[in-house]
Amino acid sequence: MAKSVKKSGAAPKAQAKPGKPAAKMTVASAKANGTSTSLGTNGTSISHDLVAQLAHRFWAERGRTHGRHEEDWFRAEQALRSRAS
């Protein structure tokens, strides 16, 4: 099978177009940029890493089955929110 060779004079690929800016900070965007997610009504914030660790534990306790990661994430947020109060 012949190998393809990149030509030295080839133009670089165009960069992807930027998407719409988010209207507000969501859990997904907080997760993407590693910031804290404000969860408590008293102004407390819980780090993304802490929520991720607890959600991972819930996933492992469920037998490591896939397809319910959002449920694990929200359960972890609720558990940490109740501890912070």
C-alpha positions as CSV (number, residue, x, y, z in Angstrom):
1,M,0.0,0.0,0.0
2,A,1.4,3.4,-0.9
3,K,2.0,6.0,1.8
4,S,0.7,9.5,1.4
5,V,3.3,12.2,1.6
6,K,2.4,15.7,2.6
7,K,3.6,18.3,0.2
8,S,5.8,21.0,1.7
9,G,4.0,23.8,-0.2
10,A,0.5,22.8,1.0
11,A,-1.6,25.5,2.6
12,P,-2.4,25.0,6.3
13,K,-5.9,23.9,7.2
14,A,-8.4,26.5,8.2
15,Q,-9.2,26.8,11.8
16,A,-12.6,25.8,13.1
17,K,-15.1,28.6,13.5
18,P,-15.8,29.6,17.1
19,G,-19.2,28.6,18.5
20,K,-21.7,30.8,20.2
21,P,-20.6,32.3,23.5
22,A,-22.4,30.7,26.5
23,A,-24.9,32.9,28.1
24,K,-24.1,31.7,31.6
25,M,-21.7,29.5,33.5
26,T,-22.9,25.9,33.4
27,V,-21.6,22.8,35.1
28,A,-20.2,21.7,31.7
29,S,-18.4,24.9,31.1
30,A,-17.0,25.0,34.7
31,K,-15.8,21.4,34.1
32,A,-14.2,22.5,30.9
33,N,-12.2,25.4,32.3
34,G,-11.5,23.9,35.7
35,T,-13.3,26.5,37.8
36,S,-15.4,26.2,40.9
37,T,-19.1,25.7,40.5
38,S,-21.2,27.8,42.9
39,L,-23.6,25.3,44.5
40,G,-24.7,26.6,47.9
41,T,-27.3,29.1,48.7
42,N,-24.9,30.7,51.3
43,G,-22.3,31.5,48.7
44,T,-20.1,28.4,49.2
45,S,-18.5,26.9,46.1
46,I,-17.4,23.4,45.5
47,S,-14.6,22.6,43.1
48,H,-15.1,20.6,39.9
49,D,-12.5,18.1,41.1
50,L,-14.5,17.3,44.3
51,V,-17.7,16.8,42.4
52,A,-15.9,14.6,39.8
53,Q,-14.3,12.4,42.5
54,L,-17.7,11.8,44.2
55,A,-19.4,11.2,40.9
56,H,-16.7,8.7,40.0
57,R,-17.3,6.9,43.3
58,F,-21.1,6.7,42.6
59,W,-20.3,5.3,39.1
60,A,-18.1,2.6,40.6
61,E,-20.7,1.8,43.2
62,R,-23.3,1.3,40.4
63,G,-21.0,-1.4,38.9
64,R,-19.2,0.9,36.4
65,T,-22.1,0.8,33.9
66,H,-22.1,3.6,31.3
67,G,-24.9,5.9,30.2
68,R,-25.9,7.6,33.5
69,H,-23.0,9.9,34.1
70,E,-25.2,13.0,34.4
71,E,-27.2,11.3,37.1
72,D,-24.0,10.6,39.0
73,W,-22.8,14.1,38.6
74,F,-26.0,15.7,39.8
75,R,-26.2,13.3,42.7
76,A,-22.6,14.2,43.7
77,E,-23.5,18.0,43.5
78,Q,-26.6,17.4,45.7
79,A,-24.6,15.4,48.3
80,L,-21.8,18.0,48.5
81,R,-24.4,20.9,48.6
82,S,-26.1,19.2,51.6
83,R,-22.8,18.8,53.4
84,A,-21.9,22.4,52.8
85,S,-25.1,23.7,54.4
